Amino acid sequence: MSPPPLRTLQLPEEVVEEILLRLLASSLPPLKRVCRSWRTLISSSKFANEHLRRSILADPSLTRPQIAYWSQSYADRRIGVFSARSVLENTRAEPTKVASMVGKRYFRIIGSCNGLLCLIHESHSLTSAILWNPSTGFTSQPTPDITGVFVYGGFGYDHTSNRYKLFMMTVDRENRQRSKIYTFAPNLSWKTIQGFDFSLLGHRRDDHCPIDEEYNQEGVFVNSSNTLNWNVQRYRGMDVIISLDLGKESFWYFIPPRKGSEYGVTQSWTRLALIPRQGVNPLHSHCLLPLYISENDVLLAIAPYCKLVLWDLNNNDGNLVRVIESFGDGMEEKDAIYRYFHVYRESLVSP
């Protein structure tokens, strides 16, 4: 007597969706091959946005931090991606993934938001940009070219319009300065923004800090305030923070706290970490750039000559944990010193 045929358990669609929403973002793209219904569900913008919302509000581990890097050397047109956790835990279980972006074009990263990396390309005093999601392989159509070379810029998500926006300050061959914003949506073009005071930019270059200028060009997106922010230096050496409201598309300025002075409101600023100097060349100790702080208070920072360094902030002595120089991507050491790093979180989002 033959055994009875096996019966496949059919779960309700809402149960399947709930299970998939609890999985890591990186594990979901391969599951599109399971069946047509899963591919349709995982590929939908509704599912991607709900997965992102849950990771923000309930479980950040669903969208793990990743480190992307590019080279300032135009001879190397690749972008590498590897896990921040593999660096923090010194496992390197996940190999570096290297992508050659859009044919022979050279791209660099100027910002990220919700798992999307914003890449710009400059050629013959013209600049354009694309969005790329390394987790899904999504690549947007390039923006229209804008005249001029990139000076300052940033990328973020405008909650008021539910759109991703790119802001760029450019200078053309006649030294004319412009500030423009682009909304990633069909049939839209660059929009000029008035009211930006270019005299605030000053000069960021420091002979003792070879990484300082490049990284300060990228605006930091603050999700809670819907703003892009830059820390720049004025003529008389006073730092000032420039803040762009992505919804109102207007600027405002404020001075960061100085020694003993926080506008008289002590609670208005909180010191997150004190970066130690041990293990670093004294000439360069002032220009370490923090990238990421783990849940157990391990600081990942960029040291001069594009090396990654780790400190345990719970250690009262502030001892250097280790310096990371090798990434297993085949890049020659002479080109490796031109790397620039950017931390982002995985997602399924595409605008």
C-alpha positions in Angstrom: 0.0 0.0 0.0 1.5 3.3 -1.1 1.9 6.1 1.5 -0.6 9.0 1.3 0.5 12.0 -0.7 2.2 14.8 1.1 0.1 17.9 1.7 1.7 21.3 1.6 0.7 23.5 4.5 -0.7 26.8 3.1 -0.3 29.7 5.5 -2.5 32.7 5.2 -0.9 35.6 3.3 -0.8 37.9 6.3 1.0 35.3 8.3 3.6 34.8 5.6 4.1 38.6 5.4 4.5 38.8 9.2 7.2 36.1 9.2 9.1 37.8 6.3 9.0 41.2 8.0 10.9 39.7 11.0 13.8 38.6 8.8 17.1 40.5 8.2 17.0 42.9 5.2 20.0 41.1 3.7 18.3 37.7 3.8 15.1 38.8 1.9 16.3 39.4 -1.7 17.3 35.7 -2.2 13.8 34.6 -1.0 12.3 36.2 -4.1 13.2 33.0 -5.9 10.9 30.9 -3.7 7.7 31.6 -5.5 6.0 34.3 -7.5 3.9 35.6 -4.6 7.0 36.0 -2.4 8.8 37.9 -5.2 5.8 40.2 -5.6 5.5 40.8 -1.8 9.2 41.4 -1.1 9.6 43.6 -4.2 6.7 45.9 -3.2 7.5 49.4 -1.9 4.8 48.9 0.8 6.7 45.9 2.2 10.1 47.6 2.0 8.8 50.7 3.9 7.1 48.6 6.6 10.3 46.6 7.1 12.3 49.8 7.4 9.7 51.3 9.8 9.9 48.2 12.1 13.7 48.3 12.1 13.6 52.0 13.2 10.9 51.6 15.8 11.3 48.1 17.1 14.3 46.1 16.0 17.4 47.9 14.5 19.1 44.6 14.0 16.8 43.9 11.0 18.9 46.5 9.0 22.5 45.9 9.9 25.1 48.6 9.6 27.4 48.3 6.6 30.5 50.1 5.6 30.9 51.3 2.0 34.1 52.8 0.6 35.3 54.4 -2.6 38.7 55.5 -3.8 39.7 59.1 -4.5 42.0 57.6 -7.2 40.2 57.9 -10.6 42.0 54.8 -11.7 39.9 52.7 -9.3 36.2 52.9 -10.2 34.9 50.4 -7.7 32.8 50.7 -4.6 33.4 48.2 -1.8 30.9 47.1 0.8 31.5 45.0 4.0 29.8 44.4 7.3 30.5 46.8 10.2 29.9 43.9 12.6 32.7 41.8 11.0 35.1 44.7 11.7 33.9 45.4 15.2 34.0 41.7 16.2 37.2 41.0 14.1 35.6 38.0 12.4 35.7 39.1 8.8 33.3 36.2 8.1 31.6 38.2 5.4 33.9 39.1 2.5 34.2 42.5 0.9 31.8 42.9 -2.0 33.1 45.1 -4.8 30.8 46.7 -7.4 31.9 48.4 -10.6 29.5 51.2 -11.0 27.8 52.1 -14.3 30.3 51.3 -16.9 33.4 53.5 -16.9 32.1 56.3 -14.8 33.8 57.3 -11.5 31.5 57.8 -8.6 31.9 58.8 -5.0 29.5 58.7 -2.1 28.1 61.9 -0.6 25.4 60.6 1.6 23.0 57.8 2.5 19.5 57.4 3.9 17.3 54.4 4.5 19.8 52.1 2.9 20.2 54.2 -0.3 23.6 55.5 -1.2 23.8 58.8 -3.1 26.6 58.7 -5.6 27.9 61.7 -7.7 29.8 61.7 -11.0 31.8 64.8 -12.2 33.1 65.2 -15.7 34.0 68.4 -17.7 32.5 70.8 -15.1 29.2 68.9 -15.1 27.9 66.9 -12.1 25.1 64.3 -11.9 24.0 61.8 -9.3 22.3 58.4 -8.9 20.9 56.4 -6.1 22.1 52.8 -5.4 20.9 50.2 -2.9 23.7 47.7 -2.4 21.4 45.2 -0.7 19.0 44.9 -3.7 21.1 46.1 -6.6 18.6 48.9 -7.3 20.1 51.8 -9.3 18.1 54.9 -10.2 18.2 56.9 -13.4 20.8 59.7 -13.2 19.8 63.2 -12.4 20.0 65.9 -15.1 23.5 67.3 -15.3 24.2 70.4 -13.2 26.9 72.9 -14.3 29.8 73.2 -12.0 31.9 71.0 -9.7 30.8 69.7 -6.3 31.7 71.8 -3.2 29.3 70.8 -0.5 26.2 68.6 -0.5 24.1 66.1 1.2 21.3 63.6 0.8 18.2 62.9 2.9 14.5 62.1 3.1 11.9 64.8 3.3 9.1 63.6 5.6 6.8 66.4 4.5 6.7 65.4 0.9 7.8 61.7 1.3 10.5 62.3 -1.2 14.3 61.8 -1.2 16.3 65.0 -1.9 19.8 65.8 -2.9 21.4 69.2 -2.2 24.5 70.4 -3.9 26.6 73.6 -3.8 28.7 74.0 -7.0 31.3 76.3 -8.5 31.6 76.7 -12.2 34.7 77.8 -14.3 33.9 81.5 -13.8 33.9 80.9 -10.0 30.1 81.4 -9.8 28.6 79.7 -6.8 25.2 78.1 -6.8 23.1 76.1 -4.3 20.5 73.8 -5.8 18.3 70.9 -4.7 16.9 67.9 -6.6 13.9 65.9 -5.6 14.0 62.3 -6.8 10.7 62.0 -8.6 9.6 61.7 -12.2 10.0 64.7 -14.5 11.5 67.0 -11.9 14.6 69.2 -12.4 17.1 71.0 -10.2 15.7 73.9 -8.2 17.8 76.9 -7.1 17.8 77.8 -3.4 18.4 81.4 -2.3 19.7 82.6 1.0 22.9 80.6 1.4 25.9 82.6 2.7 28.9 81.1 0.8 31.3 83.2 3.0 30.6 80.8 5.8 32.4 78.0 4.1 35.9 79.4 4.6 38.7 76.9 4.2 38.7 73.5 5.8 42.0 72.2 4.6 44.6 71.4 7.3 48.1 70.2 6.3 48.1 68.1 9.5 44.8 66.5 8.8 44.6 65.0 5.3 41.1 63.7 5.7 39.4 66.7 7.2 38.3 68.7 4.1 36.9 65.8 2.1 34.6 64.5 4.8 33.3 67.9 5.9 31.8 68.3 2.4 29.1 65.8 3.2 26.0 67.0 5.0 24.8 64.9 7.9 21.1 64.0 7.7 19.2 64.2 11.0 16.0 62.2 10.7 14.2 63.7 13.7 14.7 67.3 12.5 14.3 66.7 8.7 17.6 68.5 8.2 21.0 68.3 6.5 23.9 69.8 8.6 27.5 70.8 8.0 30.1 72.0 10.4 32.2 74.7 8.6 34.8 77.2 9.6 34.4 81.0 9.1 37.2 83.4 8.4 38.1 84.2 12.0 38.3 80.6 13.0 34.8 80.3 14.5 33.0 77.1 13.7 29.4 77.4 12.6 26.8 74.7 11.8 24.8 75.2 8.6 21.4 73.5 8.7 19.1 72.9 5.7 15.4 72.2 6.3 14.5 69.7 3.5 10.8 70.4 3.8 11.0 74.2 3.8 14.1 74.2 1.6 15.6 77.0 3.6 18.8 77.5 5.7 19.6 78.5 9.2 22.8 78.8 11.2 23.9 78.2 14.7 27.2 78.1 16.7 28.1 74.7 18.3 28.9 74.7 22.0 32.3 76.1 23.1 34.2 75.6 26.3 31.9 76.5 29.2 29.3 78.1 26.9 26.1 76.4 25.7 23.8 79.4 25.3 23.3 79.2 29.1 21.4 75.9 28.7 23.6 73.0 30.0 21.1 70.3 29.0 21.0 71.5 25.3 24.0 69.4 24.4 25.1 66.0 25.4 28.6 64.6 25.0 28.3 61.2 23.4 31.9 60.2 23.6 35.4 61.5 24.3 37.7 60.3 21.6 41.1 59.4 23.2 44.5 60.3 21.7 46.5 57.2 22.7 48.0 55.3 19.8 47.7 58.2 17.3 50.3 60.5 15.9 49.9 63.7 18.0 49.9 65.8 14.9 46.8 63.9 13.7 45.0 63.3 17.0 42.6 66.3 16.5 41.2 65.1 13.1 40.0 61.6 13.9 36.5 61.2 12.4 34.0 59.0 14.2 32.0 56.7 11.9 30.0 54.4 14.2 29.5 53.4 17.9 28.4 49.9 18.6 25.9 48.8 21.2 28.8 47.8 23.5 30.5 51.2 23.1 33.2 50.3 20.7 34.1 53.4 18.6 34.9 52.9 14.9 36.8 56.0 13.5 38.8 57.1 10.5 42.4 58.0 11.1 44.7 59.9 8.7 45.8 58.2 5.6 42.4 56.4 5.4 42.9 53.8 8.1 40.1 52.5 10.3 40.7 52.4 14.0 38.8 50.9 17.0 38.6 52.0 20.6 36.7 50.5 23.6 35.0 53.6 25.1 34.3 51.6 28.3 38.0 51.4 29.0 39.0 54.2 31.3 42.4 54.4 29.7 40.9 54.8 26.2 43.3 52.3 24.8 43.4 51.7 21.1 42.0 48.3 20.2 43.4 47.8 16.8 44.1 49.5 13.4 42.4 48.0 10.3 44.5 48.3 7.1 43.6 45.2 4.9 40.2 44.7 3.3 40.8 41.7 1.1 39.7 43.4 -2.1 42.9 43.3 -4.1 43.4 47.0 -4.0 47.1 47.9 -4.1 48.5 49.6 -1.0 49.5 52.7 -3.0 45.8 53.2 -3.8 44.4 52.1 -0.5 45.4 55.3 1.2 42.9 57.1 -1.0 39.9 55.3 0.5 36.9 57.2 1.9 34.4 55.4 4.2 30.7 55.7 4.8 28.4 53.8 7.2 24.9 53.0 6.1 22.2 50.5 7.0 20.8 47.7 4.8 17.3 48.1 3.5 14.9 47.0 0.7 14.0 50.6 -0.2 13.9 52.0 -3.7 12.4 55.5 -4.3 
